[in-house]
């Protein structure tokens, strides 16, 4: 697991314009936390003037280079005395000409530990002078160049047995790596660069030989292909049990610290629960999501989720907020609510969605990248978490005794604080025990909590908000688009579907090149850089979810177009899998198959093909899924902990998606189960024009009737099935008239009032048109929980 720290350092000067607080258009009572920022041109002009006055020589040249870069992260380092170069021909040629090793520093704009290292080392004049004399120092934004990040992160993971940002890699002038490390304190960093520089001068040939060996290992890992393995139900159960056993049954999440959400693992186990009724997986997912929702990683005031937690119980977060975490954690919560009816999960999901709409969405519908972990505290100093934490004295000053007591009992607030003498809010203990300790009813508790929220948000909005990285990344936007679309469908809230559709329109209009190819990066109104294979796969899946949510058939067409572009640009015909980049970069053409921070592009591609195969008559999607599954199956069986999303995608291919929505007849029939009232369900069939399914009664034994059953995954339960009237139609595939269902059909199900509650509806149907009948299919629809309708409206903070 890559232990990441995130934060930021602003570029010398940042001024705020004064204006009235802005209001959230969807929640009129909510104040938007962001303050207006100085216009970018004015900010850069001011910055350059300061740098010109304070930096001289090589450092000033480095500042000029970085300020020209379309990267917030590189610009943040423009005031360093280090003579930084961006990655490019100038730096690489200089390293060869001067025969100096390259010091490569990889990070991103909201990375806390990147900026700790900057303050400690890159702003130190002695360290900077040594780097400038003995190395060519290159600064890379991992979000701008993920290919460089992926390749050299692998180097660090292999050499240091850990990964994370900042990533410090040392290369020969020929770009062959020979050393990789994560954050280093200044004394260790100084010793390291001194040793490397001395050894380069005295024993450079041996270093080149060692570097060649490391590069060979990296290339082998990148291109490795294991023999395919068949994932039988028995193997699937064994793998699921193995992965579920890594979850802490009490604290949730994988055992140990720090605690990462590990969303790919959660989504895989969640699928095992929904599709196969795996009780162990259900328990593991519940424990993890409960802990995330209750913990300090969850922003209980403003909504959304911090990147990860430092402690075993999720109470102290690393305070940055990344768009991809909002997307993936919220997606897991949305589907947990859909399958279990857990109201706390549903409400936390809606709160996060509102946060994204309020704080991370542009007027054009794009989603911004991240919020910094660091912010300015009351003393005017940059501190991690300052925007989110509460000194006990401040709470005491602004809350009444009852409100303060509630925070102490229910949210872990203490006089001495729970994080560096201040308080992170987290839910502590059992609610009924809290009500008893406070001597209040549930209604009184909620009323007091609402008052506290309003008071604290009014105080928090006056604080200096964390830096927000406003660049737009196609893949991260796609993850959020998918979550918005699926949340809109499951919560029956059209605002979320509309937000997803607006985002899709923005990306389709602004993130494509002249030839229709995807671009991945947009900053200051300019889109550039070829998208990665991962961007294509994420976007294709988002379009499928948008189609499922009823936003229009054209989004399924767009998903198919994306899949074709992905094949053209990235497919390795010889190996049967996908490269990460369109072309060979300066050192290697990487492939990514492990699901670490995000699902891998190969796993997402398999999921996309599996989903398209169930929604399209075209046979190539099933063929592509089979080929790709065979390629990555060996790795997934041998390394399941590193490839949980690949396992998820492989099971979607074989057994379909979980949940109350399924497709039959290559997408010609959309089936969904809904709750109508107490003891009453219905299955709604949406049948494409020109197609039909046979009625529940057939007049010809050669055709399979539509049938329903209700029950658990292991047995049927008694129920009253009310099939609708059918039509008698004469078609070319039979001599006599046939009993058919066409268009929109609703089959009602009445449950016994005193019977066992069913979990699934099993539907068997055969889709036909006037010329052919497809093979009959049986699908399992998960019944939405009865209490799902009790979900409260989204909170407007």
C-alpha angles and dihedrals in degrees: 000000000000110000103214131190119195134193141113147234118213122230104264097280133038120165129187125221115223118241141138117283113273121237127225108248093217095043108036094191094053120097116216108236098214119100120216112265132218111270108268096239091053091045093052092045091052091046094051092050091054093046092049089055097045106035128061137182120354094358091056089051089051090051091053090051095049095044089058092056120100090229128104089205096055092045090053088064096050093103094054117114086226112107094235124190125195114234107277148097095297095059096040093049092048092053090055095043094050094033092230127148117249121241106206117195115190123188143116140243100268098040110127098197091045088062094042087059090045093055093044102040116007093050091048107102095209094050091044092050091052092049091048092051101044106026144039101237115211124186118204129189105218091205090056096042107028090162091064090043095051094047098048095038086062088055091054093045090052096045104034097030089231138067140208146112136326089046113197113197129173119208139182116245085262089060096252110144121229104166136029132180140156125226114346127188114239097258092051092043091050092051091047097051091044092053093046093048093049093046092047090057097044105031108018096142093060090048090053091051092050091047091053090055092050092049090052090053091049092050091048092052092045093050099034117136120186125201110272119260130205112236103214122184088259093052090045091053091048092050092046091051090048093051094043089054090062089064118095103239093209106032097029125222125069112320120269134024146335096040115223121186089233089198096184090060093045092050091049093050090044089055090050089053096047100038101035105021092240103178094194091053090047091055093047093051093046092050092049098045092043089054093048093049094046097040135086090257084077114075098227093190108039100022130237133079137277119230101259144325127258097209136057095252098050092243102123113050134198091241106223118112117214124194092229092056091051088052100046101037090046092048090055091049093048091054092043088057091047094052102034106021090233101171095196090057092047093048093047089051093052091047090054092048090051090050091054092047091047103040110017105038125092123218087256094057100258121136119232122227114240154329121237123248092223127070138161116275129211090277092056095251127128109249135166111257096002092137093054106037130084131214109219090235092058091051090048091051097052105031130065121240094264093050093048091048091053091053091049093049100037107024105040096250115162135179091241092043129234098245122042093326092311133088131255110197115237133153110257129189134347119322095225091051089049092051089051093048092049094042093228138120124246090256092051090048092053092047092052092045091053090053091049092050093053093047095047094044089051088054095043094052089061091058122091104267121229118265112274119213102218100187118121121233117192097216095047091046089052091054091052093044090055093050092048091050094047092045091051091052096045097041091040088231113142093196091074093048089049091051090050092049092048089052091049091051091049094051094044091051101038108025102059131087128229091275094049094258117142123257120206109201134055125179131161091000095305123113119205148143124069113273120248124240088254090058090053094048094047092048094048090053091047090054090051090053090048089053090049089053091059098253093135143297090255090075090063088051089050090051090053090049090051091051091053092050090050091053093049096049106033113019117119103213093193098050100030097230138087136272117225095229135041096236138017108277121216095287113016142343104245131214121201120205105152123091104222118134091358135009109278120255091243092053092048090048091053089050091049093051091046092052094044090049089061093047103040136060090218111109097208094080093061089045092051090049092051092049096047093043090054090051098051100030094088091057094045094053093046097041107026094154090060096042109041095136090052088055089049092051092047091054092047087055093051103034108016131241123308125239139065095302125075138159128226133183095034091302097315090113124047113194126190133170119216136176114244102179142322107322094000131104133171135200113214120203120198106194121193120245111272092024135090143175124227115262123249087263118051127195093204122054090213090075126071115235123228110254139177134200131180129210148085122313089267105039145020124247129210113265140153110248114198111194118196127241115282135213127242107224134175112226134177093247095067138033096226131052115276131217106240146172116218136175115357116000131180124199114192125213124199118200128207109257094224097034132108113280112254122230104194144022116219114209126191118188142151120220118212141165130196092285111032143020119217120220114281114260137202120208132180119225119198111228113234111241118261095238093054090096089064092071110132121235116271112281117247106207 
